[in-house]
């Protein structure tokens, strides 16, 4: 299926690895120019080389841009927007993706950690989105996709900040979707379940240390809890996002779509 993404320009946050990188690859292989951002310039360089190597044609190869910044700060957002304007001109597709904060229990989360989580997971998303929206509305085309978490519908133990702030992003996205739908701009969220990334390995390693097991055992236990009996792969999420970013998904907006192998129990 041709998703009609040739010539579209996409910005994918936190895309040097994991879900962000998989999303960038899916969009890139569909012909979109992509800008990937993250905090580590070396990782971004490696990611760029991997993207370029993944394209099997030297003709009409889309472009890859990189930019290193910290989106948890207003300065980081401003610097990224300046780079976007300078290097790409405008953005048709924005994928908001921010790595999760450190695990905490709700009762042990300090005001400072709540504020840090707000700046990192919510403020960065709303600031970047709101500043890219005017151009999308003017062009009568825009796709905003937020990578949240299954914790939005079923909060996860020890991830108090992530669960709360990603829920806030979801409410913001739903409200925004209704406001901008008349302008041809869609706003959706995808909720990954247990997708095998470095983040999952980190969380399961911490659990293994608490329970005296091993990473291998904890990953196997996680897989057994999922009806599909396996962990998801990053590209399975990336391909869904590529579809949502395309003109073919023009009538899908305000949605929260799980990618979880059937893990969630709620409707």
WOJO-V442935 format. One record per residue. N is the residue number from 1. RES is the residue in one small letter. SS is DSSP state (@ for helix, = for strand, . for the rest). PSI is psi in whole degrees, -180 to 180 (999 if undefined). Layout:
# WOJO-V442935
n = <N	N>
res = <RES	RES>
ss = <SS	SS>
psi = <PSI	PSI>
This chain:
# WOJO-V442935
n = <1	2	3	4	5	6	7	8	9	10	11	12	13	14	15	16	17	18	19	20	21	22	23	24	25	26	27	28	29	30	31	32	33	34	35	36	37	38	39	40	41	42	43	44	45	46	47	48	49	50	51	52	53	54	55	56	57	58	59	60	61	62	63	64	65	66	67	68	69	70	71	72	73	74	75	76	77	78	79	80	81	82	83	84	85	86	87	88	89	90	91	92	93	94	95	96	97	98	99	100	101	102	103	104	105	106	107	108	109	110	111	112	113	114	115	116	117	118	119	120	121	122	123	124	125	126	127	128	129	130	131	132	133	134	135	136	137	138	139	140	141	142	143	144	145	146	147	148	149	150	151	152	153	154	155	156	157	158	159	160	161	162	163	164	165	166	167	168	169	170	171	172	173	174	175	176	177	178	179	180	181	182	183	184	185	186	187	188	189	190	191	192	193	194	195	196	197	198	199	200	201	202	203	204	205	206	207	208	209	210	211	212	213	214	215	216	217	218	219	220	221	222	223	224	225	226	227	228	229	230	231	232	233	234	235	236	237	238	239	240	241	242	243	244	245	246	247	248	249	250	251	252	253	254	255	256	257	258	259	260	261	262	263	264	265	266	267>
res = <x	x	x	x	x	x	x	x	x	x	x	x	x	x	x	x	x	x	x	x	x	x	x	x	x	x	x	x	x	x	x	x	x	x	x	x	x	x	x	x	x	x	x	x	x	x	x	x	x	x	x	x	x	x	x	x	x	x	x	x	x	x	x	x	x	x	x	x	x	x	x	x	x	x	x	x	x	x	x	x	x	x	x	x	x	x	x	x	x	x	x	x	x	x	x	x	x	x	x	x	x	x	x	x	x	x	x	x	x	x	x	x	x	x	x	x	x	x	x	x	x	x	x	x	x	x	x	x	x	x	x	x	x	x	x	x	x	x	x	x	x	x	x	x	x	x	x	x	x	x	x	x	x	x	x	x	x	x	x	x	x	x	x	x	x	x	x	x	x	x	x	x	x	x	x	x	x	x	x	x	x	x	x	x	x	x	x	x	x	x	x	x	x	x	x	x	x	x	x	x	x	x	x	x	x	x	x	x	x	x	x	x	x	x	x	x	x	x	x	x	x	x	x	x	x	x	x	x	x	x	x	x	x	x	x	x	x	x	x	x	x	x	x	x	x	x	x	x	x	x	x	x	x	x	x	x	x	x	x	x	x	x	x	x	x	x	x>
ss = <.	.	.	.	.	.	.	.	=	=	=	=	.	.	.	.	.	@	@	@	@	@	@	@	@	@	@	@	@	.	.	.	=	=	=	=	=	=	.	.	@	@	@	@	@	@	@	@	@	@	@	@	@	@	.	.	.	.	.	.	.	.	.	=	=	=	=	=	.	.	.	.	.	@	@	@	@	@	@	@	@	@	@	@	@	@	@	.	.	.	.	.	=	=	=	=	.	.	.	.	.	.	.	=	.	@	@	@	.	.	@	@	@	@	@	@	@	@	@	@	@	@	@	@	@	@	@	@	@	@	@	@	@	@	@	@	@	@	@	.	.	=	=	=	=	=	=	.	.	@	@	@	.	.	.	.	.	.	=	@	@	@	@	@	@	@	@	@	@	@	@	@	@	@	@	@	@	@	@	@	@	@	@	.	=	=	=	=	=	=	=	=	.	.	=	.	.	@	@	@	@	@	@	@	@	@	@	@	@	@	@	.	.	.	@	@	@	@	@	@	@	@	@	@	@	.	.	.	.	.	.	=	.	@	@	@	@	@	@	@	@	@	@	@	.	.	@	@	@	.	.	.	.	.	.	=	=	=	=	.	.	.	.	.	.	.	.>
psi = <128	116	2	42	1	127	-11	155	125	140	122	121	152	57	19	-17	179	-143	-37	-45	-44	-39	-45	-41	-43	-44	-42	-44	-20	1	4	142	138	142	124	136	159	-179	-17	109	-36	-44	-37	-39	-44	-43	-41	-45	-39	-41	-48	-38	-21	-18	121	11	137	-9	135	34	129	168	154	127	152	153	131	126	169	105	-6	-6	146	-37	-40	-42	-46	-42	-41	-44	-38	-42	-40	-47	-42	-43	-29	-21	-55	173	129	-32	124	123	108	119	117	130	148	152	178	145	139	153	147	-44	-16	2	119	161	-36	-40	-37	-43	-43	-41	-39	-48	-41	-47	-27	-54	-39	-41	-50	-39	-48	-44	-50	-29	-17	-15	-43	-43	-38	-44	-38	-38	-9	29	133	146	122	119	124	126	111	-116	156	-18	-14	-38	-24	89	142	134	139	7	52	-47	-48	-46	-44	-47	-34	-28	-37	-42	-40	-43	-41	-45	-41	-43	-45	-38	-40	-32	-37	-3	-38	-14	10	18	128	150	117	160	142	139	93	142	-125	93	132	98	176	-32	-44	-42	-40	-45	-41	-30	-43	-41	-40	-39	-38	-36	1	33	-142	164	-43	-43	-43	-37	-39	-41	-41	-43	-38	-25	-13	129	-35	-11	32	162	152	160	142	-37	-23	-34	-43	-41	-36	-44	-39	-41	-47	-28	-11	162	-23	-17	27	-23	11	112	151	16	153	104	119	144	87	7	21	12	-42	149	-19	163	999>
